Amino acid sequence: MKPRISKACVGWTAGIIIILLAIIFGRSWLPATSESVQKTIDAFRSSSPGDAGHHAAHSQDDPHADDGHAGHAHDESTSLELSDKALRNLGLTPEFIQPISMTTFRRSITVPALVVERPGRTHIQVATPMTGVVTHVHAVPGEAVKPDTLLFRIRLTHEDLVKAQTDFLRTLGELDVEHREIERLQAVTKSGAIARKVLLEREYARDKLVAILNAEREALRLHGLSIEQVDQIAKERRLLRDLQVFAPSPDQEDGDDFKLTRGKFRRISYSSDSPTLILSDLRVHKGQAVTAGETLCVLADYRELYIEGLAFAQDAGQIASASKKKWRVFPQFERPGSDAEIKEGLEIVRLANEVDAETRTLKFYVQLSNHVQNDTTDAAGVRSVEWQYRPGQRLQLRVPVEEWPDQIVLPIDAVAKEGAEYYVFHQNGDHFDRIPVHVKHKDQNSAVIANDGALFPGDVVALRSAHQMQMALKNKAGGGVDPHAGHTH
């Protein structure tokens, strides 16, 4: 009798065989099918206009998605492409797109300051050495003059000077008589007609007159006359009644500032590189009687000035330390309608030895070189100049107090801030990628970026207009205007 196989057993056997075949053949076609399905999904995502969130999520999953240093694809939400015109509008000229380098950063404090005159150097008082009457004033207040420029003409009424000149001329005349008499006696003495003793007596008298003449010459020098002026009196044998007062030279200790003359005055030529002086204060007028030592005018030499810094008492130690280390300070002048002008570093000249009792500030001084920025001459020949810096001008001084070596330092305009985040724009091909950075320190002018791998030396970044580029990114993320908005179809 043949055994009977149930239908259930046949069904189970067939099912097992089908499963085994599916496993065997599925290994070959399943990966291809999965890859095809994934490609279809990716194509659908890339064609979807509102699926930017999926791209951002994918970029976060991919550790190289934002790696601009390795040349990978841009993340469009943090990348900005700028045309040549846009670069010019932002001021991103080649000098403001530069590679990063490590440098030494000096943390600074800012103190108020004032441009002041140099005591004993800026102002020059011109006084008359003799009594007289002002007959002409050749300069006007505010006029720019050179050394040796004629300022005043004075008719002398100084009795002592007149007497000194008279005595000097009398002695000169007596000395001339003695010289002629000695010459006559020398010829007669040789013939034996007159004794040698008579000639000796005349020679002694001559020597006495020479001594008196030398004393009177020095007396004229004490009255304010120069050696050349005294020689002029001796040569012409006439009293000089007019005093010409010339602008002195601030660079010479003993100048020929006064000239006596009996006739018309003559202007003295000067070199083009002579310092320019400003007649800041005129004290006399034509016809005014002046006494010896009276100030006629005040000239100002603005070529060199001081910046007077006002540091608070708690900053005195840091200021003194910076001065000792010869660290340079940076003046910052405010200019209406434009960026502040930051002048090159200057050295601290000296610190005051006392703290001001009223303001509780320590004064310190920095030397400031000045130059003429406008020079004009009117129809009357009066010359006027405008100096770049003026006493009384206010500014700020940046004084370094701490040094940090090997730092990434960028201009403050190269960093954009949004909330708690700071960003720098790194040039990557024809794009600028926004890179988040950690700012260790910042002041009004600079930002110190942490060297934590966000940026590397040699990376090219935009050194200005970071805020405007950040706003451009935000506008880009907001999308364009719907062309169908407000229309009904």
Residue, then its C-alpha position, 0 to 999 in steps of 0.5 A: m500500500k503506497p503512503r499517501i502525502s497530504k496536500a498540506c505537506v506539499g504546500w509547506t514544501a513548495g513555500i520553503i522552496i520559493i523562499l530559498l529561491a527568493i533569497i538566492f536571486g534577491r542578493s543580485w537584484l536588490p542593491a540595484t533596485s535600492e540604488s534606483v529608488q534612492k536616485t529617484i528620491d534624490a532627484f525629486r528632492s533637488s527638483s523641489p523649490g521649497d526643500a531647502g531644509h533637506h539640503a541644510a540637514h544633508s549638509q549637517d550630516d556631511p562633515h565636508a559640506d561646508d569645508g570651503h578650505a577643501g574645495h567642496a560644494h557651497d552651502e548656498s544658505t551661507s555663501l554669497e556670490l558678488s559681482d565686480k560692481a557689488l565688490r566695488n560698492l562694498g569697498l572690497t578692493p584688492e587691499f581689503i581682500q587679503p590672507i590672514s596672518m598671525t601677528t602680535f596684538r596689543r590690548s589698548i585702553t582709550v583715553p581723552a586727549l587734547v592738542v596743546e602747544r609746546p611750552g617755550r617753543t610754540h610761541i615767540q614773543v617779539a619785543t623792542p630792545m629800545t625806546g621809540v615810536v612805531t612808524h610802520v607795522h608791516a604784518v597783520p594779525g593771522e599773516a604767515v611770515k618767514p624768519d627775517t621778514l620785516l615786521f616793524r619800523i621804529r624811530l628811536t628816542h632812546e637817549d642812552l642809545v643816542k648818547a652811546q652812538t655819539d660817544f662811539l663816533r667821537t672816539l672814532g674821530e679822535l682815534d683817526v686824529e691820533h693815527r694821522e698824528i702818529e704817522r706825521l711824528q714817525a716821519v719827523t722822528k726819523s730825521g731827529a727833529i723831534a724826540r722819540k718820547v713825543l711819538l711814544e706819548r701819542e702811541y700811548a694815547r692811541d692805545k687808550l682810545v682803542a680801549i675806550l672804543n672797544a668798551e663803547r662797542e660793547a655798550l652798543r652790543l648791550h643795547g641790542l645792536s649786532i656786530e654787523q650793526v656796530d660795524q655799519i656805524a663805524k663804517e658810515r660814521r653816522l647815527l642810525r635813528d630807525l630800528q627795523v624789527f624782523a621775524p626771528s628764526p625759532d631754529q637759531e639761538d642768536g639771530d639778526d632780528f633788529k637792524l638800525t638804519r638811517g634810510k629806507f628799509r629793505r626786505i631780507s630774502y629767505s629760503s623756501d624751506s624756512p619755517t612758517l610762523i603765524l602772527s597770532d597776537l599784534r600788540v602795537h599800532k602805528g604811532q604808538a610809543v614803546t619802551a625797551g622790553e615791550t612786546l610788539c607781537v607774538l609769533a606762533d610756530y605750529r610745526e611741532l605740537y603736543i598731544e596731552g593725554l588725560a588718563f584716570a588715576q587707576d590707569a596711571g600704572q598702565i600708562a607708565s608701563a607703556s612709556k617704559k616699554k616704548w610702546r607707541v600710542f595711536p591718536q584718533f581724530e574724529r572727522p565729521g561725515s567720515d571715518a575717524e583718522i588714526k594717525e601712525g604710532l607716536e612715542i610718549v614724551r613724558l608723564a606728569n609727576e603729579v595727578d591733577a587734584e580737581t580732575r583726578t587725571l594723570k597728564f602725559y604728552v606725545q609729540l605731534s608733527n604738523h604740516v600746512q594743508n592750505d597755503t594762499t596769498d591774497a591780492a594785497g600779498v598777505r599770505s595765510v596758511e592752515w595747519q592740519y592740527r590746531p591747539g585745542q583740538r580734541l581727540q582720543l589716544r589708544v594706549p597699549v597696555e597688554e601684549w598677546p603674541d601669535q594672534i589672528v587680528l582682523p579689522i572690526d569691520a571684517v566681523a559681523k555680529e548676529g545675536a550671540e554669533y560672530y561671522v567672517f566671510h572667507q573667499n572661496g573661489d568666486h564666492f564668500d563663505r560665511i564662517p562662524v568664529h569665536v571672538k576673544h577680544k574686540d575694541q573699536n578698531s580690531a577683533v582678535i579671532a580664536n585660532d581654533g580651526a575655523l580660520f587658518p593663516g593664509d585664508v583670504v577674507a574680506l577685511r571690511s563690509a562684513h555687516q553688509m554681506q550678512m544683510a545680503l545673506k539674510n535677504k537672499a534667504g528670505g527669497g524673491v518677491d512672488p510675481h503673482a502676488g496681488h493678481t487674480h486668475 
